[in-house]
Amino acid sequence: MNFVHKLGAIIWKDFISEFRTKEMILSMCLFSFLVLIIFNFAFGSSLKFDRGMVAGILWVAFVFSGLTGLGRSFSMERDRGTLQGLILCPVSPWTIFLAKLIGVFLFTTVMEIITIFIFAILYNTTVLPFLVPLGLITFLGTLGFTAIGTIFSAISATAKSQRCPSVNSFFSDFGSRDYCLG
């Protein structure tokens, strides 16, 4: 088996597992929907936005919903006891990381498409004139976000004390640990 087949087998396993439970994608979409509803109550649906406000609302929904998916990417393996089996497979750790990255990226992208659709409905706006720049920025931002987040998720899943969720490790790298974690 070459690299691509091994990578595809791990990605396929993750997709089959997710489609059986629908745990990750439903929690991500529900969380992003709740974020949009909260901002809708806070700012109203007929309020005229500036572009910074629209981008801020969307990225808050993307990032916090994405963190729920990142936390589930390796923790499902750990909770089911299949993480050790995955590590013992005759594949490189790079292949496992890349497969998890692709899976999380695709699930996060699906969540973002649904979030943009719900955003357009809730805030009575159209995203069609901005679809290409929005898609490019979202693609690149999601790629970087999921790459860094998958690394932190793998670290927290293999840590001895399972008390360091990926959210804490993710935010502690971007600012002072005392400031981010209280």
N, C-alpha and C positions, 0 to 999 in steps of 0.2 A: 504494500500500500504506500502510495506516495503522500507527500505533505497535503495536497489538496483533498484527497480522499479522507484522510484522517481529520482534517479540519472540517470537512463537510459532515462527517459522522458525528462529531461533537456538536456542531450547530444543529443538525437534524435531531439529535437526542434532546437538546434544549427546547427546540420548537415543539416536538411531540409532548414533552413534559409540560410545557406551558399551555398548549392547547387542550390538554386533559384537565388541568386545574384552572386555567385562566386567572391565576392568582396575581401574577405580576402586572399584566396589562390592565386588568380591571382595577387594581389598586392605584396604578398610575393615572388612569383616566378619571377615576372618581376623585382623586386628590386634586387634579388639575381643574376639574369641574367645580369643586368646592372653592378653590382659590378664585376662579373667575366669578363665582356667585358672590363671594365676600367682597371683591372689588366692585362688583356691580351694585351691591347694596351701599357700599361706601361712597361711590362716585356717581351713581345713577347711570341709566342707559342712554339718556338723551344729552348727556354732558358733552360738550365739544372738547376733544382731547388734543393735546399736542403730540407730536410723534414720540417724544421721550416718555410720555406717560403710557402710551400704547405699548411701546417696546418694554417698558418696565413691568407692566402687568403681564405681558406674555412671557418674559424671561423669569419672573417669579414663579409663574405656573410651570414653566419648563423645568427649571432647576429643582424646585422642591418635589415635583412629581418624579423627576428623573432620579432623585436621591432614593426614593422608595424602591424604584426598580433596581438601582445599583446595589442596595442593601440585600435584595432578594437574589441577585445573580449567583453568588457563591454560597449564601446561607441555605438555599434549597438543597444544594449538594451536601453541605455539612449536616443539616437536620435529618436528611434521609440516610446518612451514613455512606453516601456514594463518593464523597470527596477523596477519601483514601484510595478507592478503586480507580478514580479518574487520574490521580497522581501516579498510580502504579501502572497505568496503561503505557504501552510502548510508544509514547509520543513525547515530544519535548515540552517543557513548561511553556515555551513560546507559543506552541500550537494551542494549548489549553487557553492561554491568555487571549490569543487572537480570536479563537472561537467564541469565548465569552464576550469579548469586545464587540464582535459582529452581532451576536445575539442581542446584547443590551442596546447597541446602536439601532438595530432594526425595531425593537420594541419601543424605544424612546421616540423614534421617528414616527411610528404609528400613533403614539400618544400625542405628539406635537401636531400632526395633521388633524386629529380629532379636536384638539384644543383650539387650533386656529379656526376650524369650522364653528365650534361652539362660541368662540369669541366674536366672530362675525355676526352670529345670530343674537347673542346677548347684548352687544353694544351697537347693534343696528348699523353696521359699517360693512364696507366691501374691502376685500384684500386683493382683488384681481389686479388693480393697477400696480400693486407692490409685490406681486407674487414672485417674480424672478429675484429681485434683491432680497426679499424676505426668505425665500427658499435657500439662496446661497449662504446668507448669514446664519440661518438656522442650521444648515448642513454643517458648516465649518465649526460653529459653536458647539453643536451636539457631538461632533467627532472629537473635539478636544475635551469636552466635558466627560464623555463616556470613557475615553482613554485614561484620563487621570482617575476617574471614579472607579474603573475596573481594577486598576492597580491597588487602590486603597481597599476595595472590597475583597480582593484576594488576600491582602495582608491581614485584614481583620478576620477573615474566615479561617485563616491558619494560625492565628494567635492563640497562645495557650489559654489566656483568660478571655473568654468570649464576651467580655464586657465593653469592648471598644467598637461601637458600631461605625460604619463607614461614614456616617454623617459627621461624627466628631473628628475622625481622622481627615476627612475632606476639608472641613473648615479650619482645622488647626493649622493646615499648611498655608492658608491664605492670610492669616493674621495672627495676632498674638493669641496664644492659647487661653490666657486669662480673659481676654476680651470676648472671644468667640464662645467660650464654654461657661462663662460666668465664674 
